[in-house]
Amino acid sequence: MLYINSHFAGGNIELAEITENRCDLRIKPDNQSEFKQWFFFKASNVGGQQISFRILDADKAAYPQGWLDYNVCCSYDGEDWFRIPTQFKDSCLEFSFNFEHDSAYFAYFAPYSYERHLSLVHAAAMHPVVRHEVLGETLDGRELNLLIAGNPNAEKSVWVIARQHPGETMAEWFMEGLIERLLDSDDSVSRQLLQNSCFYLIPNMNPDGSDRGHLRTNAAGINLNREWDKSTMENSPEVYLVRERMKQSGVDLFVDVHGDEGLPYVFIAGSEGIPRFDEAMAAQEAKFLNDFMVASPEMQNEFGYPKDEPGQADLSIASSWVGQEFGCLAVTLEMPFKDNANLPDEERGWSPERSMLLGAAMLQPILQQMKS
């Protein structure tokens, strides 16, 4: 008989009903929050069968428009992920799968586990130019990890943070790609960056939400990317600890890495609306974007979020707060949960591999900024 399980790191699903060759499911909301959209579960005991799945409450998700033109991610081994045809109709997300093996995983996007996070951090920490700091503990008692790479005496400080929203796992895949290239001693771009600047990297801002299977919040149901002007150790220690460390190091360039449920593009949101935004900052932002589009054809500038009017930025958002506080280039980078409509891949859509390549590519525009 079909068996459904989500009791593992990052797992999220509730079983509603199993009938012959059909399985009805619901998504659990984030703890103390109404946010829900992330799902990750395993279906077993089904080798050689075709099973139809329905997520009954898909219309109650945080971003129901995100289901349009979306295809579910599937994997037999939890490592190699591919897409399967999916429909959003009659309030349900529906997909069918013909099982060639006895079990398979299904997820909103390819997961990035806390265990993989720890392996990434500690492998990087073995590199001679890297220092590892534990900034403190999350509400659930997990480490908040910072990697410092490069010249500690350099004038330029580059901060890159990811996965404030834990369900946006492509953000940590992005960080893995960035870190791998940055620590490649044969890469001339990386060598020059490490000689002339210092990188402060947080691969996962929200390890509690990641492990709990949340979409958008930490253990207390707090959206970290609305806490930057008011963070506390009681509600959002993740942001509080990072802000305090930024004040010690200074910030010359800041990138906050995310995923967007609705838009099928890679894009950047700037800090045009902060009170101190000026022509010099506008020129920096335009140069960074143009250099990024040269470095990777995944990046584009036609589709994205509406720009804030002058002085109307929400300073609770990371890139706005950092840009205002430090007067530096500060941007939010968004990747799709669906696919990049400009460069579609029918089999895999947007994927961990493409996220990692984009992370590696971003070092080129960072280098150009450090030179200017």
Number of C-alpha atoms within 10 A of each C-alpha: 10 18 13 19 16 18 14 14 16 26 23 27 22 16 15 12 11 15 11 9 14 14 20 19 20 20 20 21 22 24 18 12 16 14 20 24 27 27 26 25 20 22 19 16 15 19 14 12 15 14 18 16 19 22 22 17 18 25 18 16 18 17 15 17 15 20 24 16 14 23 26 25 27 25 17 18 10 14 13 13 24 20 22 18 15 19 17 21 12 10 14 20 24 20 17 17 14 12 18 13 13 14 19 20 21 23 22 23 27 27 29 23 18 18 11 12 18 15 12 17 22 15 10 21 18 11 12 10 16 20 17 17 14 12 17 16 15 23 18 12 10 15 20 23 24 24 19 22 26 24 18 19 11 13 14 20 23 22 21 19 23 27 29 31 25 33 31 30 27 31 29 30 27 27 27 24 21 24 23 15 22 24 19 13 11 10 11 11 17 22 16 14 24 22 15 18 20 23 24 23 22 23 29 29 25 31 28 25 26 29 22 21 29 30 27 28 29 32 23 17 19 18 21 26 21 17 21 22 18 12 19 14 13 10 20 26 22 28 26 20 19 19 17 11 14 15 11 8 16 17 23 20 23 23 22 23 26 25 25 20 22 17 22 24 27 25 24 24 21 25 33 23 20 24 15 17 19 13 9 11 19 15 12 17 22 13 16 22 22 15 19 23 18 15 17 17 13 21 23 18 13 8 12 16 12 7 13 15 11 14 14 13 20 17 24 17 19 27 27 26 21 28 27 20 15 17 17 22 27 29 25 22 20 25 29 25 28 30 22 20 15 13 12 14 14 13 14 21 26 28 25 25 16 19 25 22 19 24 24 22 22 21 20 19 20 19 19 15 18 18 9 7
